[in-house]
Amino acid sequence: MAKQPAKPTPKTRAAKAAPTRTKAAAKATPERKRAAKPVAAPVLSDVRAKIDHIDRSIQALIAERANFAHQVGKAKGKLAAAVDYYRPEREAQVLRMVVDRNEGPLSDEVLVHVYREIMSACLAQQEPLKIGYLGPEGTFSQQAVLKHFGRSALGLPLASIEEVFQEVEAGNADFGVVPVENSGQGTIQITLDMFLTSNLKICGEVELRVQQYLMSRSGRLEDVERVYGHPQSFMQTSSWLRANLPKAEKIPVSSNAEGARRARNAEDAAAIGGESAGHVYGLKKVVTKPIQNDADNTTRFLVIGRNIFPTSGHDRTSVLVFIHDKPGALFDVLSPFARHGISMNRIESRPSHNAKWEYGFFIDLAGHVEDDAMQAALAELEAHSAQIKILGSYPVAVP
């Protein structure tokens, strides 16, 4: 009888199946084949041709946008001046949509800057806005003007913050840009004091990252015997100056640009200021890194004008409240806002200049003066205050 082949055990079955699995594993999947295939480097001429095509499309769309912006001007009819065409609440809405749509690779800040310039150029088709700021050319105030209004606006450098208010009130400037507080050094008091008597309104705000440098003609630290700077800049750079120039004379000036202008005339002088001031006045950096105490040093600027604009949907309201001198007076001022769910962003007191020991409170609130909750809170506040002055309702700063 023929010998029957042995019945395969589980072990022998596994051994026979193993080569099959090994062979299957050796077969490359379509995904592996694609991954293994070397990707051809893009042809530079083809990439440049595509960029040129995109640039033509962008330019055509910008021209189309400018034409529609011109039609908006026609739809509003013949107005008195460029300021009558300007709508800060609409600009803020457009820029917020830019941020909301952004998926990279460019940052929000870069895209906002691009759109600011496009809107600035479109508005200037009617007539450039005239913007007063603390000069001379090269100040941080000028940088704030460029950030908020773009390069198509006409900047008017002025000698002082008081003069900025005066020129806007007189109608010689459409708007003004003035510093109001620094993240490290607090409030710029002269700006608040101007609102005690001025009828101007706050129309916007700008947040500017401030980088302070030490600059001179030679660019050598060992040459520096005196330093020019705005008092705020001396405070913002106090630690570095103490450590590196303890014996240097510190000379306060009305602006950092004025300090740079003076420093360019002497080998032993230096100035504190931004890079733009160095470019304008031909100064070199003494040290390559910024010298401010706080790496996130930021200054907030206010845009001042003659009117309050409609809500943008994300606004801030600033009020000045004069209170009666009595126990619990400040509590009475703040309670209505809490009851109506209004957040307070900042409060600052200043002498009223009306009577001895009488103070005015500058309060920044979340919301617009046209909001129902704000209206109700202000109505309640009238019973507890000597005077309420609405300084402005304006869009919260866009990055």
Secondary structure, DSSP 4 states (H G I P E B T S, - for coil): -PPPPPPPPHHHHHHHHHHHHHHHHHSPPHHHHHHHSPPPPPPHHHHHHHHHHHHHHHHHHHHHHHHHHHHHHHHH-S-SSGGGT--HHHHHHHHHHHHHH--SSS-HHHHHHHHHHHHHHHHTTT---EEEEE-STT-HHHHHHHHHH-TTSEEEEES-HHHHHHHHHHTSSSEEEEEEEETTTEE-HHHHHHHHH---EEEEEEEEE---EEEESS--GGG-SEEEE-HHHHHHTHHHHHHH-TTSEEEE-S-HHHHHHHHTT-TTEEEEE-HHHHHHHTPEESSSS---S-TT-EEEEEEEESSPPPP-SSEEEEEEEEE-SSTTHHHHHHHHHHHTTPPEEEEEEEE-SSSTT-EEEEEEEES-TTSHHHHHHHHHHGGGEEEEEEEEEEEPPP-
